Amino acid sequence: VVLGSSVKDTLFEGTDPVGQQLRMGRNIVRVIGVLESKGASLMGSTDDAILIPLTAMQQMVAQPRTSQGERVVSSIALTVSDEERADYVVEEITSLLRTRHWLGPGVDDDFNIISMEEISSMLSETIGTMTLLLGAIAAISLLVGGIGVMNIMLVSVLERTREIGIRKALGARERDIWGQFLIEAALLTLAGGIIGVAVGWVVSMGVSRTGLMT
């Protein structure tokens, strides 16, 4: 068998597993290699995988059986050496599986074949939908925030009517008074934005470190 890097660290921490034996259920297998760490991908993480021959897996793993007593494989992952031949490979696999499953013309497939292009397309659609949703949420948040700032400044103006009258009596121009309140509103909005960003950063860091989203 070939071990993923995480599996190797868990089972053979600090030692070289190549050549050593490993018990899998009732079977004893020999480790012949370790996969290079690559992290997670759309197809999962090979770091947490153990690679064994298909025939050996069919003999070792307890899978459901068909009415003829044959073992059932739930999924098969393939890698195409030439991306330009991916569509051709999909067609060939479809034809082979239909033949093996005894599906005649006009009969729907009893299996699913998903290519990386389809997965990428679905991810792009999902990301696009999430972008629109987040944009709508941001727009609503800005609108609500703007209304909040407007109400606060309105209350501030009403409470400082005497101050405004005194300033005008001392020769302050109307644009000077407007400028003062606009500056106060800008500073209030800026302070709120900075606090919001800081709180969001702290929350996101806390979630990522505690693993609450995994």
PyRosetta script that sets phi, psi and omega in degrees:
from pyrosetta import init, pose_from_sequence

init()
pose = pose_from_sequence("VVLGSSVKDTLFEGTDPVGQQLRMGRNIVRVIGVLESKGASLMGSTDDAILIPLTAMQQMVAQPRTSQGERVVSSIALTVSDEERADYVVEEITSLLRTRHWLGPGVDDDFNIISMEEISSMLSETIGTMTLLLGAIAAISLLVGGIGVMNIMLVSVLERTREIGIRKALGARERDIWGQFLIEAALLTLAGGIIGVAVGWVVSMGVSRTGLMT")
pose.set_psi(1, 162.1)
pose.set_omega(1, 176.0)
pose.set_phi(2, -119.0)
pose.set_psi(2, 128.1)
pose.set_omega(2, -175.0)
pose.set_phi(3, -97.6)
pose.set_psi(3, 144.7)
pose.set_omega(3, 168.5)
pose.set_phi(4, -72.3)
pose.set_psi(4, 159.3)
pose.set_omega(4, -174.9)
pose.set_phi(5, -62.5)
pose.set_psi(5, -38.8)
pose.set_omega(5, 179.2)
pose.set_phi(6, -67.8)
pose.set_psi(6, -39.1)
pose.set_omega(6, 177.7)
pose.set_phi(7, -64.2)
pose.set_psi(7, -41.6)
pose.set_omega(7, 179.0)
pose.set_phi(8, -61.1)
pose.set_psi(8, -43.4)
pose.set_omega(8, -179.4)
pose.set_phi(9, -65.8)
pose.set_psi(9, -32.2)
pose.set_omega(9, -179.1)
pose.set_phi(10, -75.5)
pose.set_psi(10, -43.2)
pose.set_omega(10, -174.5)
pose.set_phi(11, -90.1)
pose.set_psi(11, -31.7)
pose.set_omega(11, -174.7)
pose.set_phi(12, -131.9)
pose.set_psi(12, 51.0)
pose.set_omega(12, -177.4)
pose.set_phi(13, -62.0)
pose.set_psi(13, 124.0)
pose.set_omega(13, 176.9)
pose.set_phi(14, 81.5)
pose.set_psi(14, 0.5)
pose.set_omega(14, -180.0)
pose.set_phi(15, -128.3)
pose.set_psi(15, 161.0)
pose.set_omega(15, 177.8)
pose.set_phi(16, -86.8)
pose.set_psi(16, 116.7)
pose.set_omega(16, -175.7)
pose.set_phi(17, -80.6)
pose.set_psi(17, -15.5)
pose.set_omega(17, -175.2)
pose.set_phi(18, -61.2)
pose.set_psi(18, 126.6)
pose.set_omega(18, -179.6)
pose.set_phi(19, 93.0)
pose.set_psi(19, -13.5)
pose.set_omega(19, -179.9)
pose.set_phi(20, -85.5)
pose.set_psi(20, 160.6)
pose.set_omega(20, -178.1)
pose.set_phi(21, -98.1)
pose.set_psi(21, 153.1)
pose.set_omega(21, -177.0)
pose.set_phi(22, -139.5)
pose.set_psi(22, 134.3)
pose.set_omega(22, 178.7)
pose.set_phi(23, -91.6)
pose.set_psi(23, 125.9)
pose.set_omega(23, 175.9)
pose.set_phi(24, -123.1)
pose.set_psi(24, 99.7)
pose.set_omega(24, -174.2)
pose.set_phi(25, 67.9)
pose.set_psi(25, -121.4)
pose.set_omega(25, 178.4)
pose.set_phi(26, -96.5)
pose.set_psi(26, 4.4)
pose.set_omega(26, -173.9)
pose.set_phi(27, -109.8)
pose.set_psi(27, 147.9)
pose.set_omega(27, 175.3)
pose.set_phi(28, -108.3)
pose.set_psi(28, 124.7)
pose.set_omega(28, -179.8)
pose.set_phi(29, -121.5)
pose.set_psi(29, 161.6)
pose.set_omega(29, -179.5)
pose.set_phi(30, -112.1)
pose.set_psi(30, 135.3)
pose.set_omega(30, 179.4)
pose.set_phi(31, -81.3)
pose.set_psi(31, 125.4)
pose.set_omega(31, -179.1)
pose.set_phi(32, -112.9)
pose.set_psi(32, -4.3)
pose.set_omega(32, 179.9)
pose.set_phi(33, -179.0)
pose.set_psi(33, 170.3)
pose.set_omega(33, 178.9)
pose.set_phi(34, -131.2)
pose.set_psi(34, 132.2)
pose.set_omega(34, 179.7)
pose.set_phi(35, -74.7)
pose.set_psi(35, 146.2)
pose.set_omega(35, 174.7)
pose.set_phi(36, -69.8)
pose.set_psi(36, 139.0)
pose.set_omega(36, -179.1)
pose.set_phi(37, -66.3)
pose.set_psi(37, 125.2)
pose.set_omega(37, -179.7)
pose.set_phi(38, -125.1)
pose.set_psi(38, -8.9)
pose.set_omega(38, -179.2)
pose.set_phi(39, 78.2)
pose.set_psi(39, -172.0)
pose.set_omega(39, -176.7)
pose.set_phi(40, -80.9)
pose.set_psi(40, 153.3)
pose.set_omega(40, 176.4)
pose.set_phi(41, -142.5)
pose.set_psi(41, -174.8)
pose.set_omega(41, 179.7)
pose.set_phi(42, -63.2)
pose.set_psi(42, -26.6)
pose.set_omega(42, -178.6)
pose.set_phi(43, -95.5)
pose.set_psi(43, 11.4)
pose.set_omega(43, -178.1)
pose.set_phi(44, 103.0)
pose.set_psi(44, -168.4)
pose.set_omega(44, -178.1)
pose.set_phi(45, -114.7)
pose.set_psi(45, 123.6)
pose.set_omega(45, 176.1)
pose.set_phi(46, -76.3)
pose.set_psi(46, -11.6)
pose.set_omega(46, 178.6)
pose.set_phi(47, -65.6)
pose.set_psi(47, -26.8)
pose.set_omega(47, -178.3)
pose.set_phi(48, -101.5)
pose.set_psi(48, 14.3)
pose.set_omega(48, -173.5)
pose.set_phi(49, -105.3)
pose.set_psi(49, 158.5)
pose.set_omega(49, 170.1)
pose.set_phi(50, -124.8)
pose.set_psi(50, 119.4)
pose.set_omega(50, -177.5)
pose.set_phi(51, -94.7)
pose.set_psi(51, 126.5)
pose.set_omega(51, 177.6)
pose.set_phi(52, -135.7)
pose.set_psi(52, 157.6)
pose.set_omega(52, 177.9)
pose.set_phi(53, -59.9)
pose.set_psi(53, 148.2)
pose.set_omega(53, -178.4)
pose.set_phi(54, -58.4)
pose.set_psi(54, -45.8)
pose.set_omega(54, -178.1)
pose.set_phi(55, -63.7)
pose.set_psi(55, -37.3)
pose.set_omega(55, 178.3)
pose.set_phi(56, -67.2)
pose.set_psi(56, -40.4)
pose.set_omega(56, 178.2)
pose.set_phi(57, -61.3)
pose.set_psi(57, -42.4)
pose.set_omega(57, -179.5)
pose.set_phi(58, -63.2)
pose.set_psi(58, -29.3)
pose.set_omega(58, 179.5)
pose.set_phi(59, -83.5)
pose.set_psi(59, -28.6)
pose.set_omega(59, -172.5)
pose.set_phi(60, -93.6)
pose.set_psi(60, -41.0)
pose.set_omega(60, -172.5)
pose.set_phi(61, -87.8)
pose.set_psi(61, 135.8)
pose.set_omega(61, 179.9)
pose.set_phi(62, -80.3)
pose.set_psi(62, 97.6)
pose.set_omega(62, 178.5)
pose.set_phi(63, -105.0)
pose.set_psi(63, 155.0)
pose.set_omega(63, 174.2)
pose.set_phi(64, -59.9)
pose.set_psi(64, 151.9)
pose.set_omega(64, -179.2)
pose.set_phi(65, -111.9)
pose.set_psi(65, 152.2)
pose.set_omega(65, 175.3)
pose.set_phi(66, -78.7)
pose.set_psi(66, 177.4)
pose.set_omega(66, 179.2)
pose.set_phi(67, -63.5)
pose.set_psi(67, -23.1)
pose.set_omega(67, 177.8)
pose.set_phi(68, -87.6)
pose.set_psi(68, 1.8)
pose.set_omega(68, 179.4)
pose.set_phi(69, 84.7)
pose.set_psi(69, 9.8)
pose.set_omega(69, -180.0)
pose.set_phi(70, -86.3)
pose.set_psi(70, 145.9)
pose.set_omega(70, 179.4)
pose.set_phi(71, -75.0)
pose.set_psi(71, 149.4)
pose.set_omega(71, -177.4)
pose.set_phi(72, -109.1)
pose.set_psi(72, 131.8)
pose.set_omega(72, 175.0)
pose.set_phi(73, -97.0)
pose.set_psi(73, 124.5)
pose.set_omega(73, -175.4)
pose.set_phi(74, -75.2)
pose.set_psi(74, -35.4)
pose.set_omega(74, -179.2)
pose.set_phi(75, -157.9)
pose.set_psi(75, 154.1)
pose.set_omega(75, 177.9)
pose.set_phi(76, -134.0)
pose.set_psi(76, 130.1)
pose.set_omega(76, 177.5)
pose.set_phi(77, -107.6)
pose.set_psi(77, 129.7)
pose.set_omega(77, -178.7)
pose.set_phi(78, -121.6)
pose.set_psi(78, 148.8)
pose.set_omega(78, 174.7)
pose.set_phi(79, -118.5)
pose.set_psi(79, 126.5)
pose.set_omega(79, -179.0)
pose.set_phi(80, -94.1)
pose.set_psi(80, 129.3)
pose.set_omega(80, -178.8)
pose.set_phi(81, -69.8)
pose.set_psi(81, -31.8)
pose.set_omega(81, -180.0)
pose.set_phi(82, -119.1)
pose.set_psi(82, 112.9)
pose.set_omega(82, -177.0)
pose.set_phi(83, -61.8)
pose.set_psi(83, -28.9)
pose.set_omega(83, -178.8)
pose.set_phi(84, -68.1)
pose.set_psi(84, -18.5)
pose.set_omega(84, -179.9)
pose.set_phi(85, -98.7)
pose.set_psi(85, 10.5)
pose.set_omega(85, -176.2)
pose.set_phi(86, -61.7)
pose.set_psi(86, -44.9)
pose.set_omega(86, -179.6)
pose.set_phi(87, -63.2)
pose.set_psi(87, -39.7)
pose.set_omega(87, 178.6)
pose.set_phi(88, -63.8)
pose.set_psi(88, -41.6)
pose.set_omega(88, 179.7)
pose.set_phi(89, -63.7)
pose.set_psi(89, -40.9)
pose.set_omega(89, 178.4)
pose.set_phi(90, -61.2)
pose.set_psi(90, -43.1)
pose.set_omega(90, 178.7)
pose.set_phi(91, -63.2)
pose.set_psi(91, -42.1)
pose.set_omega(91, 179.9)
pose.set_phi(92, -65.9)
pose.set_psi(92, -41.7)
pose.set_omega(92, 179.0)
pose.set_phi(93, -64.8)
pose.set_psi(93, -42.1)
pose.set_omega(93, 178.3)
pose.set_phi(94, -59.6)
pose.set_psi(94, -45.9)
pose.set_omega(94, 179.3)
pose.set_phi(95, -62.4)
pose.set_psi(95, -42.7)
pose.set_omega(95, -179.3)
pose.set_phi(96, -64.2)
pose.set_psi(96, -45.1)
pose.set_omega(96, -178.7)
pose.set_phi(97, -67.3)
pose.set_psi(97, -37.7)
pose.set_omega(97, 177.6)
pose.set_phi(98, -63.7)
pose.set_psi(98, -37.9)
pose.set_omega(98, 177.8)
pose.set_phi(99, -67.6)
pose.set_psi(99, -44.6)
pose.set_omega(99, -179.4)
pose.set_phi(100, -66.1)
pose.set_psi(100, -30.6)
pose.set_omega(100, -178.5)
pose.set_phi(101, -92.1)
pose.set_psi(101, 4.4)
pose.set_omega(101, 177.8)
pose.set_phi(102, 57.8)
pose.set_psi(102, 48.9)
pose.set_omega(102, 179.0)
pose.set_phi(103, -99.7)
pose.set_psi(103, 118.8)
pose.set_omega(103, -179.2)
pose.set_phi(104, -82.6)
pose.set_psi(104, 174.3)
pose.set_omega(104, 178.2)
pose.set_phi(105, -58.7)
pose.set_psi(105, 137.0)
pose.set_omega(105, 179.8)
pose.set_phi(106, 85.7)
pose.set_psi(106, -8.3)
pose.set_omega(106, 179.3)
pose.set_phi(107, -90.2)
pose.set_psi(107, 131.9)
pose.set_omega(107, -179.5)
pose.set_phi(108, -66.0)
pose.set_psi(108, 150.6)
pose.set_omega(108, 177.0)
pose.set_phi(109, -64.5)
pose.set_psi(109, 141.9)
pose.set_omega(109, 173.8)
pose.set_phi(110, -102.8)
pose.set_psi(110, 25.4)
pose.set_omega(110, 178.9)
pose.set_phi(111, -146.1)
pose.set_psi(111, 165.8)
pose.set_omega(111, 178.5)
pose.set_phi(112, -124.3)
pose.set_psi(112, 137.7)
pose.set_omega(112, 174.8)
pose.set_phi(113, -120.9)
pose.set_psi(113, 120.7)
pose.set_omega(113, -178.4)
pose.set_phi(114, -120.7)
pose.set_psi(114, 122.6)
pose.set_omega(114, 178.6)
pose.set_phi(115, -94.7)
pose.set_psi(115, 164.8)
pose.set_omega(115, 178.7)
pose.set_phi(116, -63.7)
pose.set_psi(116, -30.6)
pose.set_omega(116, 177.2)
pose.set_phi(117, -63.1)
pose.set_psi(117, -41.7)
pose.set_omega(117, 178.2)
pose.set_phi(118, -66.1)
pose.set_psi(118, -40.9)
pose.set_omega(118, 178.3)
pose.set_phi(119, -63.5)
pose.set_psi(119, -43.6)
pose.set_omega(119, 178.7)
pose.set_phi(120, -62.7)
pose.set_psi(120, -39.4)
pose.set_omega(120, 178.9)
pose.set_phi(121, -64.2)
pose.set_psi(121, -43.8)
pose.set_omega(121, 178.5)
pose.set_phi(122, -64.2)
pose.set_psi(122, -39.5)
pose.set_omega(122, 178.0)
pose.set_phi(123, -65.1)
pose.set_psi(123, -40.1)
pose.set_omega(123, 179.0)
pose.set_phi(124, -62.9)
pose.set_psi(124, -42.8)
pose.set_omega(124, 177.8)
pose.set_phi(125, -63.6)
pose.set_psi(125, -41.9)
pose.set_omega(125, 179.3)
pose.set_phi(126, -64.3)
pose.set_psi(126, -43.9)
pose.set_omega(126, 179.3)
pose.set_phi(127, -63.6)
pose.set_psi(127, -40.3)
pose.set_omega(127, 177.8)
pose.set_phi(128, -62.2)
pose.set_psi(128, -43.1)
pose.set_omega(128, 178.1)
pose.set_phi(129, -63.7)
pose.set_psi(129, -43.3)
pose.set_omega(129, 179.0)
pose.set_phi(130, -64.4)
pose.set_psi(130, -36.4)
pose.set_omega(130, 178.6)
pose.set_phi(131, -63.6)
pose.set_psi(131, -45.0)
pose.set_omega(131, 177.7)
pose.set_phi(132, -62.7)
pose.set_psi(132, -42.1)
pose.set_omega(132, -179.8)
pose.set_phi(133, -63.5)
pose.set_psi(133, -46.2)
pose.set_omega(133, 179.2)
pose.set_phi(134, -65.5)
pose.set_psi(134, -36.4)
pose.set_omega(134, 176.6)
pose.set_phi(135, -62.7)
pose.set_psi(135, -41.9)
pose.set_omega(135, 178.2)
pose.set_phi(136, -64.4)
pose.set_psi(136, -41.7)
pose.set_omega(136, 178.4)
pose.set_phi(137, -63.3)
pose.set_psi(137, -41.7)
pose.set_omega(137, 179.1)
pose.set_phi(138, -63.6)
pose.set_psi(138, -41.1)
pose.set_omega(138, 179.6)
pose.set_phi(139, -63.8)
pose.set_psi(139, -43.3)
pose.set_omega(139, 178.3)
pose.set_phi(140, -63.9)
pose.set_psi(140, -40.5)
pose.set_omega(140, 179.0)
pose.set_phi(141, -62.6)
pose.set_psi(141, -42.2)
pose.set_omega(141, 178.2)
pose.set_phi(142, -63.7)
pose.set_psi(142, -40.7)
pose.set_omega(142, 179.5)
pose.set_phi(143, -63.4)
pose.set_psi(143, -47.0)
pose.set_omega(143, 179.3)
pose.set_phi(144, -63.7)
pose.set_psi(144, -42.0)
pose.set_omega(144, 177.9)
pose.set_phi(145, -62.6)
pose.set_psi(145, -40.9)
pose.set_omega(145, 178.1)
pose.set_phi(146, -62.9)
pose.set_psi(146, -41.4)
pose.set_omega(146, 177.9)
pose.set_phi(147, -64.1)
pose.set_psi(147, -39.3)
pose.set_omega(147, 178.3)
pose.set_phi(148, -62.8)
pose.set_psi(148, -45.5)
pose.set_omega(148, 178.4)
pose.set_phi(149, -63.1)
pose.set_psi(149, -40.3)
pose.set_omega(149, 179.9)
pose.set_phi(150, -61.3)
pose.set_psi(150, -43.5)
pose.set_omega(150, 179.5)
pose.set_phi(151, -65.1)
pose.set_psi(151, -41.3)
pose.set_omega(151, 179.3)
pose.set_phi(152, -62.7)
pose.set_psi(152, -43.8)
pose.set_omega(152, -179.2)
pose.set_phi(153, -68.8)
pose.set_psi(153, -33.8)
pose.set_omega(153, 177.2)
pose.set_phi(154, -63.3)
pose.set_psi(154, -45.1)
pose.set_omega(154, 177.1)
pose.set_phi(155, -62.2)
pose.set_psi(155, -40.1)
pose.set_omega(155, 179.7)
pose.set_phi(156, -61.8)
pose.set_psi(156, -41.9)
pose.set_omega(156, 179.8)
pose.set_phi(157, -66.0)
pose.set_psi(157, -43.8)
pose.set_omega(157, -178.8)
pose.set_phi(158, -64.1)
pose.set_psi(158, -36.5)
pose.set_omega(158, -179.1)
pose.set_phi(159, -76.4)
pose.set_psi(159, -17.7)
pose.set_omega(159, -176.3)
pose.set_phi(160, -113.2)
pose.set_psi(160, 29.6)
pose.set_omega(160, 179.5)
pose.set_phi(161, -61.0)
pose.set_psi(161, -42.3)
pose.set_omega(161, -179.9)
pose.set_phi(162, -63.5)
pose.set_psi(162, -41.8)
pose.set_omega(162, 178.7)
pose.set_phi(163, -61.1)
pose.set_psi(163, -40.8)
pose.set_omega(163, 179.6)
pose.set_phi(164, -64.2)
pose.set_psi(164, -41.7)
pose.set_omega(164, 179.1)
pose.set_phi(165, -62.7)
pose.set_psi(165, -41.7)
pose.set_omega(165, 179.2)
pose.set_phi(166, -63.9)
pose.set_psi(166, -42.3)
pose.set_omega(166, 180.0)
pose.set_phi(167, -63.7)
pose.set_psi(167, -40.4)
pose.set_omega(167, 179.0)
pose.set_phi(168, -68.3)
pose.set_psi(168, -34.9)
pose.set_omega(168, 177.8)
pose.set_phi(169, -66.9)
pose.set_psi(169, -29.7)
pose.set_omega(169, 179.1)
pose.set_phi(170, -84.9)
pose.set_psi(170, 1.8)
pose.set_omega(170, 174.8)
pose.set_phi(171, 106.2)
pose.set_psi(171, 6.2)
pose.set_omega(171, 179.0)
pose.set_phi(172, -68.4)
pose.set_psi(172, 136.7)
pose.set_omega(172, 178.4)
pose.set_phi(173, -82.3)
pose.set_psi(173, 160.9)
pose.set_omega(173, -177.7)
pose.set_phi(174, -62.5)
pose.set_psi(174, -37.7)
pose.set_omega(174, -179.6)
pose.set_phi(175, -68.7)
pose.set_psi(175, -27.0)
pose.set_omega(175, 176.3)
pose.set_phi(176, -66.7)
pose.set_psi(176, -41.2)
pose.set_omega(176, 179.0)
pose.set_phi(177, -67.2)
pose.set_psi(177, -43.3)
pose.set_omega(177, 176.3)
pose.set_phi(178, -59.3)
pose.set_psi(178, -43.0)
pose.set_omega(178, -179.8)
pose.set_phi(179, -60.8)
pose.set_psi(179, -39.9)
pose.set_omega(179, 179.5)
pose.set_phi(180, -60.8)
pose.set_psi(180, -47.6)
pose.set_omega(180, -177.9)
pose.set_phi(181, -70.7)
pose.set_psi(181, -33.1)
pose.set_omega(181, 176.8)
pose.set_phi(182, -66.0)
pose.set_psi(182, -40.1)
pose.set_omega(182, 177.9)
pose.set_phi(183, -64.3)
pose.set_psi(183, -41.9)
pose.set_omega(183, 178.2)
pose.set_phi(184, -62.4)
pose.set_psi(184, -41.4)
pose.set_omega(184, 178.9)
pose.set_phi(185, -64.7)
pose.set_psi(185, -40.4)
pose.set_omega(185, 179.3)
pose.set_phi(186, -64.7)
pose.set_psi(186, -42.9)
pose.set_omega(186, 179.2)
pose.set_phi(187, -65.1)
pose.set_psi(187, -39.3)
pose.set_omega(187, 178.4)
pose.set_phi(188, -63.5)
pose.set_psi(188, -43.5)
pose.set_omega(188, 179.0)
pose.set_phi(189, -65.5)
pose.set_psi(189, -42.1)
pose.set_omega(189, 179.4)
pose.set_phi(190, -62.8)
pose.set_psi(190, -42.8)
pose.set_omega(190, 179.2)
pose.set_phi(191, -63.4)
pose.set_psi(191, -41.7)
pose.set_omega(191, 177.9)
pose.set_phi(192, -63.2)
pose.set_psi(192, -40.2)
pose.set_omega(192, 178.4)
pose.set_phi(193, -63.9)
pose.set_psi(193, -43.4)
pose.set_omega(193, 179.9)
pose.set_phi(194, -63.5)
pose.set_psi(194, -43.6)
pose.set_omega(194, 179.0)
pose.set_phi(195, -64.0)
pose.set_psi(195, -41.3)
pose.set_omega(195, 179.2)
pose.set_phi(196, -62.6)
pose.set_psi(196, -44.0)
pose.set_omega(196, 178.6)
pose.set_phi(197, -63.2)
pose.set_psi(197, -42.2)
pose.set_omega(197, -179.6)
pose.set_phi(198, -63.8)
pose.set_psi(198, -44.3)
pose.set_omega(198, 179.4)
pose.set_phi(199, -64.8)
pose.set_psi(199, -42.3)
pose.set_omega(199, 178.3)
pose.set_phi(200, -61.6)
pose.set_psi(200, -40.8)
pose.set_omega(200, 179.3)
pose.set_phi(201, -65.3)
pose.set_psi(201, -43.2)
pose.set_omega(201, 180.0)
pose.set_phi(202, -63.3)
pose.set_psi(202, -43.6)
pose.set_omega(202, -179.5)
pose.set_phi(203, -64.5)
pose.set_psi(203, -44.2)
pose.set_omega(203, -179.5)
pose.set_phi(204, -64.5)
pose.set_psi(204, -40.2)
pose.set_omega(204, 177.6)
pose.set_phi(205, -65.0)
pose.set_psi(205, -39.8)
pose.set_omega(205, 178.5)
pose.set_phi(206, -64.3)
pose.set_psi(206, -40.9)
pose.set_omega(206, 179.4)
pose.set_phi(207, -66.1)
pose.set_psi(207, -42.9)
pose.set_omega(207, -178.5)
pose.set_phi(208, -66.7)
pose.set_psi(208, -34.8)
pose.set_omega(208, -177.9)
pose.set_phi(209, -79.5)
pose.set_psi(209, -32.2)
pose.set_omega(209, 179.7)
pose.set_phi(210, -86.1)
pose.set_psi(210, -14.0)
pose.set_omega(210, 178.7)
pose.set_phi(211, 70.1)
pose.set_psi(211, 31.2)
pose.set_omega(211, -178.6)
pose.set_phi(212, -68.6)
pose.set_psi(212, -24.4)
pose.set_omega(212, -177.0)
pose.set_phi(213, -94.0)
pose.set_psi(213, 3.2)
pose.set_omega(213, -179.2)
pose.set_phi(214, -108.8)
pose.dump_pdb("model.pdb")
